[in-house]
Amino acid sequence: MSNPYRALPSVDRILQHPAVAPLRGRYANGRLTEQARAVLERARAGLANSSRSPADLAELAQAVIAGIAAVDRPPLRPVINATGVVLHTNLGRAPLSDATRAAMDAAGRSFSNLEYDLAAGRRGSRFDHLSPLIQAVTGAEAGLAVNNNASALLLSLAALATGREVVVSRGQAVEIGGGFRIPDIVRQSGASLVEVGTTNRTRIDDYRGTQGAALLRIHASNFKIIGFTEQPSLSEMRTVADEEGALLLDDLGSGCLLDTRRYGLSPEPTVQDSLADGADLAFFSGDKLLGGPQAGLIVGRAELVAKIGSHPLARAVRPDKTTIAGLAATLRHYLLGEAETQIPVWRMIAVPLDALDQRATVWRDAIGSGTVIEGRSMIGGGSLPGESLPTRALALTPSDGANRLADRLRASEPAVVARVEHDSLRLDPRTVDPSEDEAVIGALQRALSL
C-alpha cells in the first residue's frame, strides 16, 4: 500500500506555487512559511483521522492564502446596523460625527500638545484640554475625562471615600453589564458599600444616620422597576447629605445633555439637572447619549475634581489623545447647538417618521419583495430602559426562513445586522445612515438571490 503522506508537497513547493509566490515579499518574519507549515500539519492530521485522499498542491496553496488573509484582516469589520437599536452595545454603541472622526484622525496622525504647555514651554496636563468645554456645556465648575464611566466611579470613590462607607439604595446596587456590578466596583475602590431601603422602595429617611462619606445615586439606565416603588429625589438626598456632612454623588450612566421629551420619550435625567439639584459630582458615559467616543466624564465641584485628577489611579484610567480630541469635537456640537443635526445618535432619534417610511419603501421597491410595516425602535445602550420610538421597517419572509437570510446578510461586505421577529426579518432604517442605503439594497439583493 502506498504511503499517502508522500503525496503531500513540501513547504517550498507550496511557497513556490504561482498563487502564493507573489506574497512572499509582503510578509516578514517567516509568517508565510509558518502558515504553510500549519496547513501541511492540518493536512497530515486529516490523513491520519480519515481515509480521504490527500489535498493537492493547488488546494494547499489556497489554504495558505486563506489562512494568511484571516490573520491579515482587521479584527473590527464595518457593520450596518439595521436592528433599530440606536445605541447597540454589541455593535459599538454611538457612531461618531464627521467632525469627531476628523478630530480623532488628526490627533492620531501627528504629534500634539497632549501634555505640553505651548505658551509656557513646559510639561502640561492632558486633563486640562477638556475642562473648559465640559464647564461650558454642563455648567459644572470643573470636569475630568477618563476611559469609561465605570472608571469614573472607581477613581472618584478611591480618591474620596477609601476606607469609608458609601450609601446606596438597595434597588440601585445593580449590575451594569458584562458581569460588572456596582458593589464590586465600590469594594475595589477601597470604600465599603452600605445598602439602605429595599429593592423596590427606598425612602429619604433610610439615608439618615448612616454616617457615610457619600450618598451615591445610581440611575437605572438598563432596567426599570414599576408598580409599588419609591425613590427620593436628588434634591431630597442633597438635604440629607448636608445633614450628614456627606458628599452627594450621582452616576447618570448614559450622559444625556438634551431634553428627551422633545422626541416623545420619557424624561432622562440630564447632567445639567443633576448639578442643579445639588450633586457634588456627576458621572456619565461619553459613548451613549452624549454621542462621542468611549469615555467616562466626572463633573462637579472644582476642588473635588482636582483631588480626583491627582490620585495615582487617574494615570491608569486616563484617556488617550484621540479620545480627548473626539470628545472635544463632540462637546462643541452641543456648545454650538448642532447636536441634533451633527451627532448621529440624535439624528437617529429625531428623524421624522415619514422619512423612515419613504426609505423603507425605497428598499422594498429596489429588491422587489417585502412589506413596509409599523414598528418600534429602541434606544438601547443602557439608556432610557423600556423606551421606544415609532418607526417603519422592511419585513421579509423568505421561503428558507428569516434566520438563514439574516446569516447571509451578516456575511456580506459590509455586514448587515437586522433582527428576526415573528418569523420575519426586519430592517429598520432609523439606525441606518442614509449614505448606507445603497449598500443595504445591494446586500439584500445578493442575499435573496442565493
DRENDO-1510 file (C-alpha; in Angstrom, 1 decimal, always signed):
<recs>
REC; n; res; u; v; w
REC; 1; MET; +0.0; +0.0; +0.0 .
REC; 2; SER; +1.4; +3.4; -1.0 .
REC; 3; ASN; +2.1; +6.0; +1.7 .
REC; 4; PRO; -0.4; +8.9; +1.4 .
REC; 5; TYR; +1.8; +11.2; +3.3 .
REC; 6; ARG; +4.3; +11.1; +0.4 .
REC; 7; ALA; +1.8; +12.7; -1.8 .
REC; 8; LEU; +1.8; +15.9; +0.2 .
REC; 9; PRO; +4.1; +18.6; -1.2 .
REC; 10; SER; +6.9; +20.2; +0.7 .
REC; 11; VAL; +6.7; +23.6; +2.3 .
REC; 12; ASP; +9.0; +25.0; -0.5 .
REC; 13; ARG; +6.7; +23.7; -3.3 .
REC; 14; ILE; +3.7; +25.4; -1.6 .
REC; 15; LEU; +5.6; +28.7; -1.3 .
REC; 16; GLN; +6.7; +28.5; -5.0 .
REC; 17; HIS; +3.1; +27.9; -6.2 .
REC; 18; PRO; +2.1; +30.8; -8.6 .
REC; 19; ALA; -0.8; +31.8; -6.3 .
REC; 20; VAL; +1.5; +32.0; -3.2 .
REC; 21; ALA; +4.8; +33.2; -4.6 .
REC; 22; PRO; +3.7; +36.9; -5.0 .
REC; 23; LEU; +3.0; +37.1; -1.3 .
REC; 24; ARG; +6.5; +36.1; -0.2 .
REC; 25; GLY; +7.9; +39.6; -0.2 .
REC; 26; ARG; +4.9; +41.0; +1.6 .
REC; 27; TYR; +5.0; +39.0; +4.9 .
REC; 28; ALA; +8.1; +39.3; +7.0 .
REC; 29; ASN; +9.5; +37.1; +9.8 .
REC; 30; GLY; +8.6; +33.9; +8.0 .
REC; 31; ARG; +4.8; +34.3; +8.5 .
REC; 32; LEU; +4.1; +32.8; +5.1 .
REC; 33; THR; +6.4; +29.8; +5.9 .
REC; 34; GLU; +4.7; +29.3; +9.2 .
REC; 35; GLN; +1.3; +29.4; +7.6 .
REC; 36; ALA; +2.4; +26.8; +5.0 .
REC; 37; ARG; +3.7; +24.5; +7.7 .
REC; 38; ALA; +0.5; +24.9; +9.7 .
REC; 39; VAL; -1.6; +23.9; +6.6 .
REC; 40; LEU; +0.6; +20.9; +6.0 .
REC; 41; GLU; +0.2; +19.8; +9.6 .
REC; 42; ARG; -3.6; +20.0; +9.3 .
REC; 43; ALA; -3.4; +18.0; +6.1 .
REC; 44; ARG; -1.3; +15.3; +7.8 .
REC; 45; ALA; -3.8; +15.2; +10.7 .
REC; 46; GLY; -6.6; +14.8; +8.3 .
REC; 47; LEU; -5.0; +11.9; +6.6 .
REC; 48; ALA; -4.4; +10.3; +10.0 .
REC; 49; ASN; -8.0; +10.6; +11.1 .
REC; 50; SER; -9.8; +9.6; +7.8 .
REC; 51; SER; -9.4; +7.7; +4.6 .
REC; 52; ARG; -9.8; +10.6; +2.3 .
REC; 53; SER; -7.3; +11.4; -0.4 .
REC; 54; PRO; -4.5; +14.0; +0.3 .
REC; 55; ALA; -5.2; +17.5; -0.8 .
REC; 56; ASP; -3.4; +18.6; -4.0 .
REC; 57; LEU; -0.9; +21.4; -4.3 .
REC; 58; ALA; -3.5; +23.9; -5.5 .
REC; 59; GLU; -5.8; +23.2; -2.6 .
REC; 60; LEU; -3.0; +23.6; -0.1 .
REC; 61; ALA; -1.9; +26.8; -1.7 .
REC; 62; GLN; -5.4; +28.3; -1.4 .
REC; 63; ALA; -5.5; +27.2; +2.2 .
REC; 64; VAL; -2.3; +29.1; +2.9 .
REC; 65; ILE; -3.7; +32.2; +1.2 .
REC; 66; ALA; -7.0; +31.9; +3.2 .
REC; 67; GLY; -5.1; +31.5; +6.5 .
REC; 68; ILE; -2.8; +34.4; +6.0 .
REC; 69; ALA; -5.7; +36.6; +4.8 .
REC; 70; ALA; -7.6; +35.7; +8.0 .
REC; 71; VAL; -4.7; +36.9; +10.2 .
REC; 72; ASP; -4.2; +40.0; +8.0 .
REC; 73; ARG; -7.9; +41.1; +8.1 .
REC; 74; PRO; -8.7; +43.9; +10.5 .
REC; 75; PRO; -10.5; +42.4; +13.5 .
REC; 76; LEU; -13.2; +45.1; +13.6 .
REC; 77; ARG; -15.4; +44.9; +10.5 .
REC; 78; PRO; -17.8; +47.7; +9.4 .
REC; 79; VAL; -21.4; +46.8; +10.2 .
REC; 80; ILE; -24.6; +48.4; +9.0 .
REC; 81; ASN; -27.0; +48.5; +12.0 .
REC; 82; ALA; -30.5; +47.7; +10.7 .
REC; 83; THR; -31.7; +46.4; +14.1 .
REC; 84; GLY; -33.5; +49.7; +15.1 .
REC; 85; VAL; -31.5; +49.8; +18.3 .
REC; 86; VAL; -29.9; +53.2; +18.3 .
REC; 87; LEU; -27.2; +52.5; +20.9 .
REC; 88; HIS; -26.4; +48.9; +20.2 .
REC; 89; THR; -23.7; +47.9; +22.7 .
REC; 90; ASN; -22.7; +44.8; +20.7 .
REC; 91; LEU; -22.2; +46.9; +17.5 .
REC; 92; GLY; -20.1; +49.6; +19.2 .
REC; 93; ARG; -22.7; +52.0; +20.6 .
REC; 94; ALA; -22.6; +55.6; +19.3 .
REC; 95; PRO; -21.4; +56.2; +15.8 .
REC; 96; LEU; -19.3; +59.4; +15.6 .
REC; 97; SER; -20.0; +62.7; +13.9 .
REC; 98; ASP; -17.9; +63.7; +10.9 .
REC; 99; ALA; -16.2; +66.4; +13.0 .
REC; 100; THR; -15.4; +63.9; +15.8 .
REC; 101; ARG; -13.9; +61.4; +13.4 .
REC; 102; ALA; -11.8; +64.1; +11.7 .
REC; 103; ALA; -10.5; +65.4; +15.1 .
REC; 104; MET; -9.6; +61.9; +16.2 .
REC; 105; ASP; -7.8; +61.2; +12.9 .
REC; 106; ALA; -5.9; +64.5; +13.1 .
REC; 107; ALA; -4.8; +63.7; +16.7 .
REC; 108; GLY; -3.6; +60.3; +15.7 .
REC; 109; ARG; -1.8; +61.4; +12.6 .
REC; 110; SER; +0.7; +63.8; +14.2 .
REC; 111; PHE; +2.4; +65.0; +17.3 .
REC; 112; SER; +0.3; +67.3; +19.6 .
REC; 113; ASN; +0.3; +69.3; +22.7 .
REC; 114; LEU; -1.2; +66.4; +24.7 .
REC; 115; GLU; +0.9; +67.0; +27.8 .
REC; 116; TYR; +2.8; +70.1; +26.8 .
REC; 117; ASP; +2.0; +73.8; +27.5 .
REC; 118; LEU; +3.0; +75.5; +24.3 .
REC; 119; ALA; +2.8; +79.0; +25.8 .
REC; 120; ALA; +5.0; +78.2; +28.8 .
REC; 121; GLY; +7.2; +75.7; +27.0 .
REC; 122; ARG; +6.9; +73.1; +29.7 .
REC; 123; ARG; +5.0; +70.0; +30.7 .
REC; 124; GLY; +1.2; +70.3; +30.8 .
REC; 125; SER; -1.7; +68.0; +31.7 .
REC; 126; ARG; -3.9; +66.1; +29.4 .
REC; 127; PHE; -6.8; +66.6; +31.8 .
REC; 128; ASP; -6.7; +70.4; +31.1 .
REC; 129; HIS; -7.9; +70.2; +27.5 .
REC; 130; LEU; -11.5; +69.2; +28.1 .
REC; 131; SER; -12.3; +71.0; +31.3 .
REC; 132; PRO; -13.3; +74.4; +29.7 .
REC; 133; LEU; -15.6; +72.7; +27.2 .
REC; 134; ILE; -17.2; +70.5; +29.9 .
REC; 135; GLN; -17.8; +73.6; +32.1 .
REC; 136; ALA; -19.3; +75.5; +29.2 .
REC; 137; VAL; -21.7; +72.6; +28.1 .
REC; 138; THR; -22.7; +71.3; +31.6 .
REC; 139; GLY; -22.4; +74.4; +33.8 .
REC; 140; ALA; -20.1; +72.4; +36.1 .
REC; 141; GLU; -17.3; +74.1; +38.0 .
REC; 142; ALA; -14.8; +71.6; +36.5 .
REC; 143; GLY; -14.7; +68.4; +34.6 .
REC; 144; LEU; -12.4; +65.4; +34.0 .
REC; 145; ALA; -12.4; +62.6; +31.4 .
REC; 146; VAL; -11.3; +59.0; +31.9 .
REC; 147; ASN; -11.6; +55.9; +29.8 .
REC; 148; ASN; -15.2; +54.8; +30.7 .
REC; 149; ASN; -17.9; +55.5; +33.2 .
REC; 150; ALA; -17.1; +52.6; +35.5 .
REC; 151; SER; -13.6; +54.0; +35.8 .
REC; 152; ALA; -15.0; +57.4; +36.6 .
REC; 153; LEU; -16.9; +55.9; +39.6 .
REC; 154; LEU; -14.0; +53.7; +40.7 .
REC; 155; LEU; -11.5; +56.6; +40.5 .
REC; 156; SER; -13.7; +59.0; +42.3 .
REC; 157; LEU; -14.5; +56.7; +45.2 .
REC; 158; ALA; -10.9; +55.7; +45.5 .
REC; 159; ALA; -9.9; +59.4; +45.8 .
REC; 160; LEU; -12.8; +60.5; +48.1 .
REC; 161; ALA; -14.1; +57.5; +50.1 .
REC; 162; THR; -11.3; +54.9; +50.6 .
REC; 163; GLY; -11.8; +53.3; +54.0 .
REC; 164; ARG; -15.2; +54.9; +54.5 .
REC; 165; GLU; -18.8; +54.0; +53.7 .
REC; 166; VAL; -20.7; +54.8; +50.6 .
REC; 167; VAL; -24.5; +54.6; +51.0 .
REC; 168; VAL; -26.6; +53.3; +48.1 .
REC; 169; SER; -30.3; +52.4; +47.8 .
REC; 170; ARG; -30.7; +48.6; +47.6 .
REC; 171; GLY; -32.6; +48.9; +44.4 .
REC; 172; GLN; -29.7; +50.6; +42.8 .
REC; 173; ALA; -26.9; +48.1; +43.7 .
REC; 174; VAL; -27.1; +46.9; +40.1 .
REC; 175; GLU; -25.2; +45.0; +37.5 .
REC; 176; ILE; -24.1; +47.4; +34.8 .
REC; 177; GLY; -23.3; +44.8; +32.1 .
REC; 178; GLY; -20.7; +42.3; +31.3 .
REC; 179; GLY; -21.0; +40.8; +34.8 .
REC; 180; PHE; -19.7; +44.1; +36.4 .
REC; 181; ARG; -21.6; +45.1; +39.5 .
REC; 182; ILE; -21.8; +48.3; +41.4 .
REC; 183; PRO; -21.0; +46.6; +44.8 .
REC; 184; ASP; -17.8; +45.1; +43.3 .
REC; 185; ILE; -16.7; +48.5; +41.9 .
REC; 186; VAL; -17.3; +50.1; +45.2 .
REC; 187; ARG; -15.3; +47.5; +47.0 .
REC; 188; GLN; -12.4; +47.7; +44.5 .
REC; 189; SER; -12.2; +51.4; +45.2 .
REC; 190; GLY; -11.4; +50.7; +48.9 .
REC; 191; ALA; -14.8; +52.0; +50.1 .
REC; 192; SER; -17.5; +50.0; +51.9 .
REC; 193; LEU; -20.9; +49.7; +50.4 .
REC; 194; VAL; -23.9; +50.3; +52.7 .
REC; 195; GLU; -27.3; +49.4; +51.3 .
REC; 196; VAL; -30.4; +51.1; +52.5 .
REC; 197; GLY; -34.1; +50.6; +51.8 .
REC; 198; THR; -35.5; +47.7; +49.9 .
REC; 199; THR; -35.3; +46.6; +46.3 .
REC; 200; ASN; -38.5; +48.5; +45.3 .
REC; 201; ARG; -38.8; +51.2; +47.9 .
REC; 202; THR; -36.2; +53.5; +49.5 .
REC; 203; ARG; -37.4; +56.5; +51.5 .
REC; 204; ILE; -35.4; +59.6; +52.2 .
REC; 205; ASP; -35.3; +58.7; +55.9 .
REC; 206; ASP; -33.4; +55.5; +55.1 .
REC; 207; TYR; -30.3; +57.6; +54.3 .
REC; 208; ARG; -30.3; +59.4; +57.6 .
REC; 209; GLY; -27.9; +58.4; +60.3 .
REC; 210; THR; -25.8; +56.2; +58.1 .
REC; 211; GLN; -22.6; +58.4; +58.6 .
REC; 212; GLY; -21.3; +57.5; +55.2 .
REC; 213; ALA; -18.6; +59.5; +53.3 .
REC; 214; ALA; -21.0; +59.8; +50.4 .
REC; 215; LEU; -24.6; +59.2; +49.3 .
REC; 216; LEU; -24.5; +57.6; +45.9 .
REC; 217; ARG; -27.4; +57.6; +43.4 .
REC; 218; ILE; -27.2; +55.1; +40.6 .
REC; 219; HIS; -29.5; +55.9; +37.7 .
REC; 220; ALA; -31.5; +52.9; +36.4 .
REC; 221; SER; -30.0; +53.1; +32.9 .
REC; 222; ASN; -30.6; +49.5; +31.8 .
REC; 223; PHE; -33.7; +48.3; +33.7 .
REC; 224; LYS; -37.0; +49.6; +35.1 .
REC; 225; ILE; -38.9; +48.7; +38.2 .
REC; 226; ILE; -42.6; +49.6; +38.1 .
REC; 227; GLY; -45.5; +49.2; +40.4 .
REC; 228; PHE; -45.1; +49.7; +44.2 .
REC; 229; THR; -41.9; +51.7; +44.1 .
REC; 230; GLU; -40.4; +54.8; +45.7 .
REC; 231; GLN; -37.0; +56.6; +45.4 .
REC; 232; PRO; -36.2; +60.0; +46.9 .
REC; 233; SER; -35.3; +62.8; +44.5 .
REC; 234; LEU; -31.8; +64.1; +44.2 .
REC; 235; SER; -32.7; +67.4; +45.9 .
REC; 236; GLU; -34.0; +65.5; +48.9 .
REC; 237; MET; -30.8; +63.5; +49.0 .
REC; 238; ARG; -28.9; +66.8; +49.0 .
REC; 239; THR; -30.7; +67.9; +52.2 .
REC; 240; VAL; -29.7; +64.6; +54.0 .
REC; 241; ALA; -26.1; +64.8; +52.6 .
REC; 242; ASP; -25.8; +68.3; +54.2 .
REC; 243; GLU; -27.2; +67.0; +57.5 .
REC; 244; GLU; -24.8; +64.1; +57.5 .
REC; 245; GLY; -21.8; +66.0; +56.2 .
REC; 246; ALA; -21.6; +63.6; +53.3 .
REC; 247; LEU; -20.9; +64.1; +49.6 .
REC; 248; LEU; -23.7; +63.6; +47.1 .
REC; 249; LEU; -22.6; +61.6; +44.0 .
REC; 250; ASP; -24.8; +60.9; +41.0 .
REC; 251; ASP; -24.0; +58.2; +38.5 .
REC; 252; LEU; -26.1; +59.1; +35.5 .
REC; 253; GLY; -24.9; +56.3; +33.2 .
REC; 254; SER; -25.8; +57.4; +29.7 .
REC; 255; GLY; -24.9; +61.1; +29.9 .
REC; 256; CYS; -27.8; +63.0; +28.4 .
REC; 257; LEU; -27.5; +66.7; +27.7 .
REC; 258; LEU; -30.7; +67.2; +25.8 .
REC; 259; ASP; -34.4; +67.1; +26.8 .
REC; 260; THR; -35.6; +63.7; +25.6 .
REC; 261; ARG; -39.3; +64.8; +26.0 .
REC; 262; ARG; -38.9; +66.7; +22.8 .
REC; 263; TYR; -38.7; +63.4; +20.9 .
REC; 264; GLY; -41.7; +61.7; +22.6 .
REC; 265; LEU; -39.5; +59.9; +25.1 .
REC; 266; SER; -39.8; +59.8; +28.9 .
REC; 267; PRO; -37.6; +62.3; +30.6 .
REC; 268; GLU; -34.0; +61.2; +31.1 .
REC; 269; PRO; -32.1; +63.0; +33.9 .
REC; 270; THR; -29.6; +65.4; +32.3 .
REC; 271; VAL; -26.2; +66.3; +33.6 .
REC; 272; GLN; -27.4; +69.9; +34.0 .
REC; 273; ASP; -30.3; +68.8; +36.1 .
REC; 274; SER; -28.1; +66.7; +38.3 .
REC; 275; LEU; -25.8; +69.5; +39.1 .
REC; 276; ALA; -28.7; +72.0; +39.6 .
REC; 277; ASP; -30.3; +69.6; +42.0 .
REC; 278; GLY; -27.2; +69.5; +44.2 .
REC; 279; ALA; -24.9; +66.7; +43.1 .
REC; 280; ASP; -21.3; +67.4; +44.2 .
REC; 281; LEU; -20.2; +65.2; +41.4 .
REC; 282; ALA; -22.0; +63.5; +38.4 .
REC; 283; PHE; -20.6; +60.7; +36.3 .
REC; 284; PHE; -21.6; +59.7; +32.8 .
REC; 285; SER; -20.5; +57.9; +29.6 .
REC; 286; GLY; -19.2; +59.6; +26.5 .
REC; 287; ASP; -20.3; +56.9; +24.0 .
REC; 288; LYS; -24.0; +56.6; +24.8 .
REC; 289; LEU; -26.5; +59.6; +24.6 .
REC; 290; LEU; -23.6; +62.0; +24.6 .
REC; 291; GLY; -22.7; +60.5; +21.2 .
REC; 292; GLY; -18.9; +60.6; +21.4 .
REC; 293; PRO; -16.1; +58.1; +21.8 .
REC; 294; GLN; -15.9; +55.7; +24.7 .
REC; 295; ALA; -15.1; +57.7; +27.9 .
REC; 296; GLY; -16.3; +58.5; +31.3 .
REC; 297; LEU; -16.8; +62.1; +32.5 .
REC; 298; ILE; -16.6; +63.4; +36.0 .
REC; 299; VAL; -18.2; +66.8; +36.5 .
REC; 300; GLY; -18.9; +69.0; +39.5 .
REC; 301; ARG; -17.1; +70.9; +42.3 .
REC; 302; ALA; -13.7; +72.1; +41.3 .
REC; 303; GLU; -11.8; +71.0; +44.5 .
REC; 304; LEU; -13.2; +67.5; +44.2 .
REC; 305; VAL; -12.3; +67.2; +40.6 .
REC; 306; ALA; -8.8; +68.4; +41.3 .
REC; 307; LYS; -8.4; +65.8; +44.1 .
REC; 308; ILE; -9.6; +63.0; +41.8 .
REC; 309; GLY; -7.3; +64.1; +39.0 .
REC; 310; SER; -4.3; +64.0; +41.3 .
REC; 311; HIS; -5.0; +60.5; +42.6 .
REC; 312; PRO; -2.4; +57.8; +41.4 .
REC; 313; LEU; -5.2; +55.7; +39.9 .
REC; 314; ALA; -6.0; +58.6; +37.5 .
REC; 315; ARG; -3.0; +57.7; +35.4 .
REC; 316; ALA; -4.3; +54.1; +35.0 .
REC; 317; VAL; -7.6; +55.2; +33.6 .
REC; 318; ARG; -6.7; +58.3; +31.6 .
REC; 319; PRO; -7.9; +58.7; +28.1 .
REC; 320; ASP; -5.6; +58.8; +25.1 .
REC; 321; LYS; -5.1; +61.7; +22.7 .
REC; 322; THR; -7.6; +60.6; +20.1 .
REC; 323; THR; -10.3; +60.2; +22.7 .
REC; 324; ILE; -9.6; +63.7; +24.1 .
REC; 325; ALA; -9.8; +65.1; +20.5 .
REC; 326; GLY; -13.0; +63.2; +19.8 .
REC; 327; LEU; -14.7; +64.3; +23.0 .
REC; 328; ALA; -13.8; +67.9; +22.4 .
REC; 329; ALA; -15.3; +67.8; +18.9 .
REC; 330; THR; -18.5; +66.1; +20.3 .
REC; 331; LEU; -18.9; +68.6; +23.1 .
REC; 332; ARG; -18.5; +71.5; +20.6 .
REC; 333; HIS; -21.7; +70.3; +18.8 .
REC; 334; TYR; -23.6; +70.9; +22.0 .
REC; 335; LEU; -22.0; +74.2; +22.5 .
REC; 336; LEU; -22.9; +75.3; +19.0 .
REC; 337; GLY; -26.5; +74.0; +19.3 .
REC; 338; GLU; -26.0; +71.5; +16.5 .
REC; 339; ALA; -26.1; +68.2; +18.3 .
REC; 340; GLU; -29.4; +67.1; +16.7 .
REC; 341; THR; -28.1; +67.6; +13.2 .
REC; 342; GLN; -24.5; +66.6; +13.6 .
REC; 343; ILE; -24.4; +63.8; +16.1 .
REC; 344; PRO; -25.6; +60.5; +14.6 .
REC; 345; VAL; -27.4; +59.3; +17.7 .
REC; 346; TRP; -29.5; +62.4; +17.9 .
REC; 347; ARG; -30.1; +62.4; +14.2 .
REC; 348; MET; -31.5; +58.9; +14.5 .
REC; 349; ILE; -33.7; +59.8; +17.4 .
REC; 350; ALA; -35.0; +63.0; +15.8 .
REC; 351; VAL; -35.6; +61.6; +12.2 .
REC; 352; PRO; -39.3; +62.1; +11.1 .
REC; 353; LEU; -41.5; +59.1; +10.7 .
REC; 354; ASP; -42.4; +59.9; +7.1 .
REC; 355; ALA; -38.7; +59.9; +6.2 .
REC; 356; LEU; -38.3; +56.4; +7.6 .
REC; 357; ASP; -41.4; +55.2; +5.7 .
REC; 358; GLN; -40.1; +56.6; +2.5 .
REC; 359; ARG; -36.7; +54.9; +2.9 .
REC; 360; ALA; -38.2; +51.6; +3.8 .
REC; 361; THR; -40.4; +51.8; +0.7 .
REC; 362; VAL; -37.4; +52.5; -1.5 .
REC; 363; TRP; -35.7; +49.4; -0.1 .
REC; 364; ARG; -38.8; +47.3; -0.8 .
REC; 365; ASP; -39.2; +48.6; -4.3 .
REC; 366; ALA; -35.5; +48.1; -5.1 .
REC; 367; ILE; -35.5; +44.5; -4.2 .
REC; 368; GLY; -39.0; +43.7; -5.4 .
REC; 369; SER; -40.2; +42.0; -2.2 .
REC; 370; GLY; -41.1; +42.5; +1.4 .
REC; 371; THR; -43.7; +44.7; +3.3 .
REC; 372; VAL; -43.2; +48.0; +5.0 .
REC; 373; ILE; -44.7; +47.7; +8.5 .
REC; 374; GLU; -45.1; +49.7; +11.6 .
REC; 375; GLY; -42.6; +49.0; +14.4 .
REC; 376; ARG; -40.7; +50.4; +17.4 .
REC; 377; SER; -37.1; +51.5; +17.6 .
REC; 378; MET; -35.3; +51.0; +20.9 .
REC; 379; ILE; -32.8; +53.5; +22.3 .
REC; 380; GLY; -30.6; +50.8; +23.8 .
REC; 381; GLY; -27.1; +51.0; +25.2 .
REC; 382; GLY; -28.3; +51.1; +28.8 .
REC; 383; SER; -30.2; +54.3; +28.1 .
REC; 384; LEU; -34.0; +55.1; +28.6 .
REC; 385; PRO; -34.9; +51.5; +29.6 .
REC; 386; GLY; -38.1; +50.3; +28.0 .
REC; 387; GLU; -38.4; +53.4; +25.9 .
REC; 388; SER; -39.0; +53.2; +22.1 .
REC; 389; LEU; -39.9; +55.3; +19.1 .
REC; 390; PRO; -42.4; +54.6; +16.4 .
REC; 391; THR; -40.7; +53.5; +13.1 .
REC; 392; ARG; -41.3; +51.9; +9.8 .
REC; 393; ALA; -39.4; +48.7; +8.9 .
REC; 394; LEU; -39.0; +46.4; +5.9 .
REC; 395; ALA; -40.2; +42.9; +6.8 .
REC; 396; LEU; -39.1; +39.9; +4.7 .
REC; 397; THR; -40.4; +36.3; +5.0 .
REC; 398; PRO; -38.1; +34.3; +2.7 .
REC; 399; SER; -39.1; +30.7; +1.9 .
REC; 400; ASP; -36.0; +29.3; +3.5 .
REC; 401; GLY; -36.5; +31.2; +6.7 .
REC; 402; ALA; -35.7; +34.5; +8.2 .
REC; 403; ASN; -32.7; +33.2; +10.2 .
REC; 404; ARG; -30.9; +32.0; +7.0 .
REC; 405; LEU; -31.4; +35.3; +5.3 .
REC; 406; ALA; -30.0; +37.0; +8.5 .
REC; 407; ASP; -27.0; +34.7; +8.2 .
REC; 408; ARG; -26.3; +35.7; +4.6 .
REC; 409; LEU; -26.7; +39.4; +5.4 .
REC; 410; ARG; -24.1; +39.2; +8.2 .
REC; 411; ALA; -21.7; +37.5; +5.8 .
REC; 412; SER; -22.0; +40.4; +3.3 .
REC; 413; GLU; -19.4; +43.2; +2.9 .
REC; 414; PRO; -20.2; +45.3; +4.8 .
REC; 415; ALA; -22.1; +43.1; +7.2 .
REC; 416; VAL; -25.8; +44.0; +7.6 .
REC; 417; VAL; -27.3; +43.1; +11.0 .
REC; 418; ALA; -31.1; +43.0; +11.2 .
REC; 419; ARG; -33.5; +41.4; +13.7 .
REC; 420; VAL; -35.7; +38.4; +13.4 .
REC; 421; GLU; -39.2; +38.8; +14.8 .
REC; 422; HIS; -42.4; +36.7; +14.3 .
REC; 423; ASP; -40.6; +34.6; +11.7 .
REC; 424; SER; -39.7; +37.6; +9.5 .
REC; 425; LEU; -36.5; +39.5; +9.0 .
REC; 426; ARG; -37.0; +43.2; +9.9 .
REC; 427; LEU; -34.7; +46.0; +8.8 .
REC; 428; ASP; -35.2; +49.4; +10.5 .
REC; 429; PRO; -33.9; +52.5; +8.5 .
REC; 430; ARG; -33.8; +54.6; +11.7 .
REC; 431; THR; -30.4; +53.2; +12.6 .
REC; 432; VAL; -29.1; +53.0; +9.0 .
REC; 433; ASP; -27.3; +56.2; +7.8 .
REC; 434; PRO; -28.9; +57.3; +4.5 .
REC; 435; SER; -25.5; +57.0; +2.9 .
REC; 436; GLU; -25.7; +53.3; +3.6 .
REC; 437; ASP; -29.0; +52.7; +1.8 .
REC; 438; GLU; -27.4; +51.5; -1.5 .
REC; 439; ALA; -25.2; +49.0; +0.5 .
REC; 440; VAL; -28.3; +47.7; +2.3 .
REC; 441; ILE; -30.1; +47.3; -1.0 .
REC; 442; GLY; -27.2; +45.5; -2.6 .
REC; 443; ALA; -26.7; +43.2; +0.3 .
REC; 444; LEU; -30.4; +42.3; +0.2 .
REC; 445; GLN; -30.4; +41.6; -3.5 .
REC; 446; ARG; -27.4; +39.3; -3.2 .
REC; 447; ALA; -28.7; +37.5; -0.1 .
REC; 448; LEU; -32.1; +36.9; -1.7 .
REC; 449; SER; -30.6; +35.6; -4.9 .
REC; 450; LEU; -28.7; +32.8; -3.1 .
</recs>
